[in-house]
Amino acid sequence: MNEPGRPTPPQKLILMGRVTGAFGVRGDVKLESWTEPRDRIFRYQPWILRAPNGAERELRGARGRDTGKHVIATLPGCEDRDAAEALRGTEVWVPREVLPPPAPGEYYWVDLEGLKVVTTEGVALGEVSHLLSTGANDVMVVRGERERMLPFVQPDYVRSVDFDSGTITVDWDPDF
């Protein structure tokens, strides 16, 4: 609970999908969903819709299905093809707290962002700015006195993740 007069901390949001266009004439939209399976995106609501121009709005009550070729969504207030087409490029974000806890040894990237990164010898390298996928493995972008890209490979490079202390310990040469 926040103290009176203190601003509410911003909620962590996770990008879950994107509207790719209209489907049919009744206002349904086609979604690119990054959940597994793809139609699981409908379990995580409310959605924060972020338009290409940056405008955001909260949406509750999205329904849909995976047709095999597309994920089709019916959105409250989207009544016709023109309204659906106007949503093209809109991103679907969800609050982190609506997602289930990750399995042991797995992490949501958003939970790692901002953690301090130190070597096994105690040398501070900086903080996790963000992560990216290279196909071969995930990579942590660590910003400190300079930017480093460290493979997020356990236990080879990432030895431990400690949320209580806010620290990721890595086996990494600080000169590299």
Residue pairs with C-beta under 8 A, 6 or more apart in sequence:
2 8
2 9
11 95
11 96
11 97
12 95
12 96
12 97
12 110
12 111
13 48
13 93
13 94
13 95
13 96
13 110
14 93
14 94
14 95
14 96
14 99
14 108
14 110
15 34
15 91
15 92
15 93
16 33
16 34
16 35
16 41
16 44
16 47
16 92
16 93
16 94
17 31
17 32
17 33
17 34
17 35
17 41
17 71
17 91
17 92
18 31
18 32
18 89
18 90
18 91
18 92
19 29
19 30
19 31
19 32
19 73
19 87
19 88
19 89
19 90
19 91
19 92
20 29
20 30
20 31
20 32
20 88
21 29
21 30
21 84
21 85
21 88
22 28
22 29
22 30
22 81
22 84
22 85
22 88
23 29
23 30
23 70
23 72
23 84
24 81
25 80
25 81
26 79
26 80
26 81
27 74
27 75
27 78
27 79
27 80
27 81
27 83
27 84
28 64
28 72
28 73
28 74
28 78
28 84
29 72
29 73
29 75
29 78
29 84
29 87
30 70
30 71
30 72
30 73
31 41
31 64
31 70
31 71
31 72
31 73
31 92
32 71
33 39
33 40
33 41
33 71
33 92
34 41
35 41
35 44
37 66
38 66
38 71
39 64
39 65
39 66
39 71
41 64
41 71
41 92
42 62
42 63
42 64
42 73
44 94
44 98
44 99
45 59
45 60
45 61
45 62
45 94
45 98
46 58
46 59
46 60
46 94
46 95
46 98
47 58
47 59
47 60
47 62
47 92
47 93
47 94
48 56
48 57
48 58
48 59
48 92
48 93
48 94
48 95
49 56
49 57
49 58
49 59
49 87
49 90
49 91
49 92
49 93
50 56
50 90
50 91
50 93
51 87
51 89
51 90
52 89
52 90
59 75
59 76
59 77
60 76
61 75
61 76
62 73
62 74
62 75
62 76
63 73
63 74
64 71
64 72
64 73
64 74
65 71
65 72
66 72
75 87
77 83
78 84
78 87
96 108
96 110
96 111
99 108
102 108
102 111
105 154
107 161
109 130
109 131
109 138
111 163
112 128
112 131
112 140
112 161
112 168
113 128
113 129
113 130
113 131
114 127
114 128
114 166
115 127
115 128
115 161
115 163
115 166
115 167
115 168
116 124
116 126
116 127
116 166
116 167
116 168
117 124
117 125
117 126
117 127
117 128
117 140
117 142
117 144
117 150
117 167
117 168
117 169
117 170
118 124
118 125
118 167
118 168
118 169
118 170
119 125
119 169
119 170
119 171
119 172
119 173
119 174
120 159
120 169
120 170
120 171
123 174
124 144
125 142
125 144
125 148
125 150
125 170
125 172
125 174
126 142
126 143
126 144
126 145
126 147
126 148
127 142
127 143
127 144
128 140
128 141
128 142
128 168
129 141
129 142
129 143
129 147
130 141
131 138
131 139
131 140
131 141
131 152
132 138
132 139
132 141
133 139
137 151
137 152
137 153
138 151
138 152
139 149
139 150
139 151
139 152
140 149
140 150
140 151
140 152
140 158
140 168
141 147
141 148
141 149
142 148
142 149
142 150
148 172
148 176
150 157
150 158
150 170
150 172
151 157
152 158
156 171
157 170
157 171
157 172
158 168
158 169
158 170
159 169
159 170
159 171
160 167
160 168
160 169
161 168
162 168
162 169
